[in-house]
């Protein structure tokens, strides 16, 4: 029988990889008497690995730093390079009396780091858990793996994962994860449980599937329902990078870039958003579907491009989404249907889950890896699920959940999209009333604004159009603004209603009508 382990080095491995950066590989002597020669020698030392294990992330050299929360990716700055050479090399200038030790000249450091064609091992990120490679091999040795491009620095050391687990081992693993750890959460539907379980496999599959993942949104009807506890599970198993939701699109972009540049965790969590908040920053839609992320480094004119390989999670009560995020979001919904503080934790299968996680996190991670190995030994079956822009993730996660006989994956996604998309609900209500009151006749945007205004001033008390028309702040949009909104949504379905345009070339004006669900 195989066992997890919280300590001790892993001995099982399917590949041989270098150990983590810790010591100098050779004695380095750098002569900076002549600056051009100094630039060449420093560059050679970095690219040979003589100074330390230096990696390339995006277009910039980095190394792995150690912080209170574990390892993180640290860009090599001029000062950091100077300090590293001071501690791990002999930097000197020739004087009349002979070689004299000096610090690396600032100009030499600046010229070295200005290079944009580095020959360094490419670093995709830091993983705190073993990764399953595309061929189904589980990599358990710590350090940098040149075959995957990932640096493995375990939070929990795991060994002896069965390559071909038995039926009993698979059943015990699934019972631990789904039955004991997650069985008492107040899931709204089966899909919510399935979609959270799917999220737990993503950090383990990052080497196998490089595609970006949807945004995972954990929401609940009441405070205390268990949203943050679900995030805590991810934190205990994988490590998470906490982030603050921005106040505007520009600030959100800065937050994302900061997380991407520094995080050594595979999961980024925006925790406890305000109740009823609507997620609608365009920058989030850009992030979620892009394989890479590019942005200007704060305080500098330099653009950085990084692989987008984090799982992005938000949580809060009664959250909704706007803009294009609805189709890019996977929902995990909790609804206790009672006051959460009245529930007795002693009646739960795991008791107090916070305490239970501390004691059993190695067992849970081992169970997840056992399930993955069981899926691999079954031939890595895929499902026929599909989400545009997300590559192999829907089919792969669906295949794992189908193999586990865990129902619900994406089965009510359309319903979830409609229920959580604030913009879609607003437009569905507007188009429904438009169709009911005005039929399928064509109107200009000015006509529609006039009808809505009349219905709120008593001129046309029989109309409800003004009550449901999308607003520009707290005012009706003018005809130009409404026309722009209609153009942006033409052809799209809102609860079965669709906006159709006809362009009058002679008058240079658009006419609009609504097709109903039966048309």
N, C-alpha and C positions, 0 to 999 in steps of 0.2 A: 504494500500500500504506500502511495506517495504522500509526502508531507510538505507543507509550506514551512518557511523559516523566516523569522524577523531579523536574524543576525547571522554573521558568518558569511564568507565569500561563496559565491555560486561556483560549483564545479561542473555542472552540466553545461555544455556549449555545443553549438553546431558550427561555429566559425571561430577563428582566432583573430582577436583584435588588439590594438595597442591598449596599454593601461592608461588611466586618467593622467592628465598632466600633473606632475608632482616634482620632478627633479630634472636637473640638467643632463643631457645625453652625452655631451662632450665639452671639453674645456674650450671656451671661445675667447679669442683675442682679436680685438678690433682696433685698427690704426685709423684715427680720424685726423691725422696731421694734414692730409690732403682731403678736402671735403668730398669730391667726387668718388675717391676710393672708399671713403667711409660709407657713403651711400651704398656702394656696391657690396661692401662687406656686411653691413647690417642687413641688407635685403637677402643676401645669401644665407646668413645665419637664421633668419626667420623662416625662409622657405625650406631649409634643410631640417628644421625641427631641432636645431642645436640649442636654441634658447628655451623653448618650451613647445608644447603642442599648440601650434597656432593654426587657426582654421579660417576659411573664407565663408562669409555669410553675406549674401547679396554680392556687393562688389568691394566690401571692406574686410580687412583682417580683424579677427576677434579671438578671444580665448575664453575659457570657462572660469568664471569667478565663483567664490564661495561666500554665501550670505547666511543670515540667521534662518531663512526659509529654504535653504538648500542652494544648489548651484544655479547660476544665471549666466547669460551670455553677455560678455563685456567687450565693447569696442576698444581697440587699442588706440589710445590717444598719444600725443607727443610726450606728455608727462609720464604716462604709464610705461611707454617704451623706454624712456630714459631710466626710470626706476628699475625695470626688469633687467636692463643691461648692467646697471650699477650693481645689482645683487647677484647676477648669474654670469657675468662676463668681465673681462679686463678691457676697458676702453682707455686708450692712451694717445698722447701726442708726443712726437719726438722733440726734445729740447737739446740744447747744447750739451747738457749734462747727461742726456739719455732719455729713455721713455718715461713720461710723467702721467700718472693716472688722472683722468678728467671725466666729467659727466658728458654724456652724448650731447653735442651741440644742438641747439634748438632747430637750426636750419637743416641739419642733416636729418633729424627726426621728421621734420615737416616734409622734406622732399621724399623720404622713404615712404611715408604714409600717403603721399599724393599719387602713388602708383595705382593704376587701374587694371593691370593685367597680371595679377598675382597667380603664382603656381603653388597653390595651397590646397589641402583636402577640403572639400566643400562640406559645410556643416548645415544640415537641414534644421536641427534643433536639438534640444535636450529631452530625453525621455526618462521618466521616473519609473517606467514599467518595461518588462520585456516586450519586444516587438515581434510580430509574426511577419515574415517576409513573403513576397509574392509567391514563392514556391512552397509555402506552408511550413517553413522551418521556424522554430522559436529560438530567438537569440537571447541567451541568458548571461553571457560574459559582460562584465562591466567595461566602460570606457568607450572610445570611439570605434565605430564599425565602418570601415571604408566601403563595404558592400552596400550598406544602407544609407550612409551619410548621417547617422544619428549617434549622439553621445549618450550612453546609458549610465545614469547615476541613480541607483535604486533608492527609493524611500523605504521599501520593504524588500529584503532579499528573499528570492524564491528559488528553490531547487527541487529536483525530482518531480517535475511535472510529467505525468505519463504521456508518452508519445501517442499511444493508442489506448485511451481509457476504456475500462470495462463499462458495461451497462450499469452496474451498481455505482461505480465512481461517478458516472455522468448524472445519475439520478440524485446522488447525495449532493453533488455540486449545485444542481439546479434547485434542490430543496433549500439549501443554505441561502442562496442568493434571492430567489423568487419567493420562497415560502417563508423562511424565517426573517430575513433582513427586510424585505419589502412587502410582506403579506398583510401587514396591518395599516398601511397607508390608505387613506380614503380616496382611492382613485375614482375619478368620475366615470370612466368607462375602461373596458379592457385595453383599448388603444393607448391609454395614458400610461399604464404599467408597461406595455410592450415598448413604448417609445422611450421610457426612461431606461429600461434594460438595454435597449439598442445603444443609447448614449454611453453606457458603461463599456461597451466593446470598442468604441472609436479610438481611444488612446492606444489600445493594443494592436490596432490595425493600420497605424499611420504609415508604416513602411510598405505595407501591401497596397494601400490606396492613397495616392497623393492628392486626390481631388479635394476641393473645399467641401465643407459640410454645411448643412442648413443651420440657422440659428435655433438653438433649443430654448424654449420659453417655458419656465415653470411658474404656474400661477395657481391661485386658490381663491375660494370665495370668502375666506375668513383668515385673519391673522392667527398664527399658531397652528396652522393646518399641517405643516411639515415641509414647506418649500425650502427653507434654509437648511433643514436636516438632509434633504436630498442633495443639496450642494455640499453639505458636510461629508456625505458619503464619498463624493468625488474627491474632495480634499484629502480625506484619509487614505483613499486608495491610490490617487495619482498625484496629488498636490494641485492647488489652483492658484491662479493669480487674480486677486481681487482688484476690481476697477470701479471707478465712480462714473456714473452716467453723466455725459456732458450737458451743459445748459443750452448749447446750440450746436449746429452742424460742424462749425469750425473747431470748437473745443472737443467735440467727440472724436474728430479726426486726430487731434493731438494725443488724446487718451489711447486710441487704438495704436498709434505709432509707438508710443512709450511702452505699451504692453508687448508689442511685437519685438521691439529691440531688446528688451531686458528679460522677458519672462523665461524661466527654465521649466515652467509648469506646462503640461499639455492642455490645460483647461483654463479659460479666462471667464470669470463670473462677475456680472454686474448684479450685485445683491441688493435685495429690498428696495426696489424702485417704488416711488410713491403709489399709493392705492389708486387704481383707475387710470394709470399713466398710459398714454398712447405712444408706442414706439414708431417713429416716423422719420428719423434722420436719413436723408438720401445716402449719406456716407456708409450707413450700415448695410444698405442694399448693395452698394459697391463692394464692401468688404466680403460679404457672405458668399458671393459668386465668383470672386477673383482668386486664381491660383497663386498670385503674388500680390503684394501690397507695396505701393510706392508713395512716398511723402517726403516733404522737405524736413530735414532735421532741425528741431527747434533751436533758434539762435544762430543757424548757419545757412548758407545758400546751397548746401549740398542736398541732393535727392538720394534717398536710400530705397532700395528695392529688396524686399524680403519674401521668403516663402510663407504663404498663408496656411499654416498647418496646425492651428489651434482649434479646439472646440469652443465656440462662443456660446455662453449661457446667460440668460437674464432671469430674474425671478421677482415676483411682486404679486400683490393681490389684485384680481380683476383687471389684468393687463389687456390691452388691445394693441393692434398694429395699424399702421397707415401706409400710404404710398404703395410701394412694390414689395414690402416685407411680408405680406400675407402668404404669398406663394413660396417664400423662402424660409418659412418658420415651421418648426415641429413643436407641437404643444404637449405639455405634460400638465394635466389639470387635476387639482385636488378639491374635493367637496365633502367635508365631514358630516354635513347635515345636522350636526349638533354643535354646541359650543365646544371648541377644541380643548379648553381648559377643564372641561368636565370629564374627559376621558381618563381612564386609569391606566398608566403606563405598565403597571404590574400584570395587567391582563394581556399585554402584547406578547407575541411569540418570542421576541428578542428582549423583552423588558425595556429598560431605559436604553434606547438605541445609542445615545452618546457614549455611555459606559461600555455597551456591548461592542461598538466599533473599535474602541481602544484595545479590547482583548482579542478580537476576532478579525481584524483587518487583513492579516496575513492569510487566514483561511479563506476569506472572501476573494482576495486577489487570486489565490491558488485555484479556487473554484472557477472563476472566470476563465483562467488560462486552461483549465481542464476542459471546460465546455468548448473553448476554441479548438483545442487539440482533437476533441471528439468530432467536431464539425469538419476539421481537416481530414481526419481518418475516414469520414463518410464521403469524401470526394469533393468537399467545399461546394455543396449545392447552392445555387443562387435562386432567387425568386424572380417574378416578372414585374416587380414594382418599378416605377419610373418617376423621377422628378427632374424636370429640365434644369440643366446647369450643374447637376451634382454627380455626374459620372456614375461610378460603380457603387456608391454608398447605398442607395435604396435597394438595389438587387442583392448586395452582399449582406446587409443587415437583415433584410427580409428573409434571405436564405438561412441565416443563423437562427432567427426566431422561428421560422417554419420547422427547421430541424429540431428545435427544442419543443415543438408543439405548443408554442406560446402565441395565442391569437391576438389580432388587433392592429398589427403594424400598418399604419397609414389607412386603415379601413374607413375612417370617417373624416378624412383630411378635408374634403370639400365642405363638409358641415362645419368643421373647425375654422376653416378659412373665412366662411361667411359670418360665423358667430363672433370672430375676433377681429375682423377687419372693419375698423370704425368708418373709414372712408367708403368702403363697399356698402355698408349698411345705410349710410347717409344717402348715397346715390341710388341704391335700390328703392328706398322710400320715395325719393324725388321722382324717379322714373315711373314708379307704380302709380302715383297720383297723376303725373303728367299723362300717362296712357289712359287712366280711368276717366279723367276729366276732358282731355283734348283729343283722345283717340289717336289715329295714325296720320292725321293731317300734318303738313309741314309748317314749321314756324321759324322765324329768325330768332336769334338770341335776344334782340330788342323786344320782340313780341312776348317772349317768356318772362323777361324782367317786368314788363308792363302788367302782365297777368298776375304775377306774384305780388307786385306792389298794390294792385287794385284789391287783391284778396285780403290784404292786411289793413286797408284804409276804409273798409266798409263799402267801397264801390261795387265789389263783387263778393258778397258775403257767402255765396254758395261755393266758392272755390277754396280749396285747402292748399293750393300750390305754394303760397307764400310761407306756409308753416313748415314745409319740408325742403324748400330750395336751399342748396348749399350756400353758406354765407361767406362773405369776405370780412373776417373778424366778426363784428356784431352788426354789419350792414349787408344789404343786398349787393351782389356784384353788379357792376355796370355791364352793358351789353358786350363790350370788348373782353372783359374778364371772363364772363360766362361763355362766350364763344371759344376762348382759349381752353377753358376747362372741358367743353364738349369735344373739341378737336382731340384733346389728349386722351379722351375715353371712348371715342367712336369705335364701334365694332366690338367692344368689350361687353361681356355679359355680367349683369348685376341681378342675381336671383331670377334669372330667366329673361330679364328685360335688356334690350340692346339699343344703343344710339346709332342712328343711321343718318349720314349726311348726303346732301346733294348740292353741288356747286353750280351756281348760276354765273357762267362766265361773262355774260353781257353785263349783268348788274354788279358783278364781282362781289357776290354775297353768298353765304352758306345758308341753306334751309335744313332744318332738323326735324326728325320724327323719331318715335319710339316704337320698336317692334315688341309685342308682348310675348309671353312664354309659349302661347299656342301657335304662333306664326312661324 
